[in-house]
Amino acid sequence: MVGAGNGLEVDFIFDRLSNDHSVNGENVKQKLDDILSEYFSPYSGAIVNVFGILVAWENGRLVPYEIKISGAHPSILPLSATQLCIGIDAAEAIAQYLLKKINYTELPWEAATQYAIAIMKEVSREVDGVGRLEEFGFDVLVFLDNGVVRKKLNYKIDSAAIGVRLDIIEEVSSQFDSQEIVIESGGN
């Protein structure tokens, strides 16, 4: 799961999920639904803006969801877009525009990841409130067609050799479906 928006609210959601040791890939969507409904019922007047992506494991395959919390109205909906940027309006508009310039599904994952990093760097230069690579680092998570999951937390080195810097997450690498998903979040 990655999140953007009000940092305190994102932290609250992540803390609740990570502290519940019964959460796994198969029940994470339901657990998140429970957290959001419990949290927003007593605080219905809260002004919250949180955007996120959740990748769950359902029926033997990865299922991506888009998370939106606007005001006191949370929603978790299936994600059909192959490319998506989440976050504050200006950052989202710039990134979505740049994402549409290239068909990333035709590129090797290392090149697609470099484009995603370049887009985030450009957005961070143009939009206040988006953390910069060199200052805050980016978290990068890549799901490959062969089932391998690679990650790099707090990635700060602007280099074309990203592939050798991503660690394989042995615990969750398995045979996913054939769709490659690249998820990245900015620092902060």
GUBAMAR-111228 format. One record per residue (C-alpha): residue in three letters; x, y, z. Coordinates in steps of 0.2 Angstrom, whole numbers. Example, Ala and Ser with C-alpha at 12.3 -4.5 7.8 and 13.67 -1.06 7.14 Angstrom:
2
ALA	62	-22	39
SER	68	-5	36
***
This chain:
188
MET	0	0	0
VAL	6	18	-4
GLY	-2	34	2
ALA	-2	52	-1
GLY	-11	67	6
ASN	-13	72	24
GLY	3	64	32
LEU	-5	61	49
GLU	-20	52	42
VAL	-9	41	31
ASP	2	37	46
PHE	-13	33	56
ILE	-19	20	42
PHE	-2	13	40
ASP	0	11	59
ARG	-16	2	61
LEU	-13	-10	47
SER	5	-14	52
ASN	1	-16	70
ASP	-13	-29	67
HIS	-3	-45	65
SER	-18	-54	57
VAL	-17	-43	41
ASN	-11	-53	26
GLY	-13	-51	7
GLU	-30	-60	7
ASN	-39	-50	20
VAL	-30	-33	19
LYS	-44	-25	9
GLN	-57	-30	22
LYS	-46	-24	36
LEU	-43	-7	28
ASP	-62	-6	25
ASP	-65	-9	44
ILE	-52	4	49
LEU	-59	17	38
SER	-77	14	43
GLU	-72	14	62
TYR	-61	30	60
PHE	-73	40	50
SER	-90	37	59
PRO	-85	47	75
TYR	-76	60	65
SER	-88	63	51
GLY	-84	82	51
ALA	-66	79	48
ILE	-58	87	33
VAL	-46	73	26
ASN	-38	71	9
VAL	-29	54	7
PHE	-26	45	-9
GLY	-18	28	-10
ILE	-15	12	-19
LEU	-17	-5	-11
VAL	-12	-21	-19
ALA	-20	-36	-12
TRP	-18	-55	-15
GLU	-35	-62	-20
ASN	-40	-78	-28
GLY	-22	-82	-32
ARG	-18	-66	-41
LEU	-13	-47	-37
VAL	-28	-36	-37
PRO	-25	-17	-36
TYR	-36	-5	-28
GLU	-37	14	-28
ILE	-40	22	-11
LYS	-48	39	-10
ILE	-54	48	6
SER	-61	65	3
GLY	-69	74	18
ALA	-77	60	28
HIS	-80	49	13
PRO	-68	34	11
SER	-69	23	-4
ILE	-58	8	-10
LEU	-62	4	-28
PRO	-54	-9	-40
LEU	-41	0	-50
SER	-42	-2	-69
ALA	-29	10	-75
THR	-12	3	-80
GLN	-3	20	-75
LEU	-9	31	-61
CYS	-2	45	-50
ILE	-9	49	-33
GLY	-7	64	-23
ILE	-11	83	-22
ASP	-20	90	-38
ALA	-5	99	-46
ALA	7	85	-44
GLU	-6	72	-50
ALA	-10	83	-65
ILE	8	85	-70
ALA	13	66	-67
GLN	-3	60	-76
TYR	2	71	-91
LEU	20	64	-92
LEU	14	46	-89
LYS	4	47	-105
LYS	19	51	-116
ILE	26	33	-116
ASN	19	15	-116
TYR	29	8	-102
THR	22	-9	-104
GLU	34	-11	-119
LEU	49	-6	-109
PRO	61	-17	-98
TRP	56	-14	-80
GLU	72	-5	-76
ALA	69	8	-90
ALA	51	10	-84
THR	56	12	-66
GLN	69	26	-72
TYR	55	35	-81
ALA	44	34	-65
ILE	58	41	-55
ALA	61	55	-68
ILE	43	60	-68
MET	43	61	-49
LYS	59	71	-49
GLU	51	83	-62
VAL	35	84	-51
SER	45	88	-36
ARG	54	102	-44
GLU	37	110	-50
VAL	26	107	-35
ASP	29	112	-17
GLY	24	99	-5
VAL	32	84	-15
GLY	48	78	-7
ARG	63	78	-18
LEU	73	62	-22
GLU	90	69	-15
GLU	82	76	1
PHE	69	63	6
GLY	72	48	-6
PHE	58	38	-15
ASP	52	21	-10
VAL	52	10	-25
LEU	42	-7	-27
VAL	42	-17	-43
PHE	31	-33	-46
LEU	39	-42	-61
ASP	30	-54	-73
ASN	40	-69	-66
GLY	34	-67	-48
VAL	49	-58	-41
VAL	45	-43	-30
ARG	60	-30	-29
LYS	61	-15	-17
LYS	72	-1	-12
LEU	67	10	2
ASN	73	28	3
TYR	81	27	-14
LYS	91	43	-16
ILE	104	40	-29
ASP	100	47	-46
SER	108	33	-57
ALA	103	23	-72
ALA	109	7	-63
ILE	93	6	-52
GLY	90	-13	-56
VAL	106	-18	-47
ARG	101	-8	-32
LEU	84	-15	-29
ASP	83	-30	-17
ILE	72	-45	-20
ILE	59	-48	-6
GLU	60	-66	-4
GLU	45	-68	8
VAL	32	-61	-5
SER	40	-66	-21
SER	29	-79	-30
GLN	20	-83	-46
PHE	9	-67	-48
ASP	-2	-65	-64
SER	6	-58	-80
GLN	3	-40	-77
GLU	18	-30	-71
ILE	14	-16	-58
VAL	26	-3	-53
ILE	22	7	-37
GLU	32	22	-31
SER	29	34	-17
GLY	38	51	-14
GLY	47	55	2
ASN	39	64	17
***
